[in-house]
């Protein structure tokens, strides 16, 4: 029984180390995963006036809730970009069991290294410092009609076109 206990402890410690590394890695790359309430997800997508057929990107898609909602409720094609391998695997599982493979894709990658030029809408729930670094990329790559939805944190130099100050939802256009 001592060996079983020892192996169990070792496995738990290894899983905990991997979990902590995963959180630290995603924090360094943009922001840690922190789920947004589903009510707020719907408010954000409504405030950005998401239309059927648009392409919605979620940078650091976490557990897929924005892109799944965009695809199912708004009829969009949705792309999630996730740097946390475990969240990426979870997303793959979810879009498979929900049978959304034709409408939703998740890419395991650093969103700073992914071209975003075909996005109509970009969803962000990132640190202010990450938004500051990301702003130049968005201006450079997105089409002028694209909208950016930010949860909680502002983009300092983009034109704000809609907001819900109580919920801290901000929508920007590049024009």
Steps between C-alpha positions, in 0.01 A plus 500: 500500500793734559600481132145578384486800733842622385407468130170677559678789672756521219224509236311770690817708538580466128144602404519797738834612353362474146188693604703778664734518199196525272361795698835677515561447126162642396546792741836585343359471147192719551286435806403211723175322424214645694151400379251769406139458615279375215264794545794736442617297198159554337503871593844545348407330174171694481673833568741434214201433269628161386340396169450154348785400271759723667831358619554540875843449655550451873858569603576269790172312460522316832209256522341601166196676640524808272559312177243230577239766580593702191461193279183359658304815583627745239575272204865600463812313408713514813873462558659462840870540561633345819855466635411280798526140376248362750239761415570435132429128554184583694384723213563222249290266713215751533472592134503130413223396740293807407547415130630847415808398299361667184444833677763514775874440492754539775866557426776418748720804456617834633251750354781748442633255240166443321378719216160643595417671170186298423332584834186712501492503879778441754417416862759581769513441875865580550721700736531875426868451414403228251235726344763770462732260313212355298358833384764558231450148363122550482531835321751354256319173419126552538276642229361846570150365569615256768378536856693424815319402819693533821391355830599719794815663362527792257693559181638851552534617140211335317169677433241380751159461331294324767533410864318358796678677786322297766620171348830649376443396140668711230451485123744667262508558124818562311359777279 
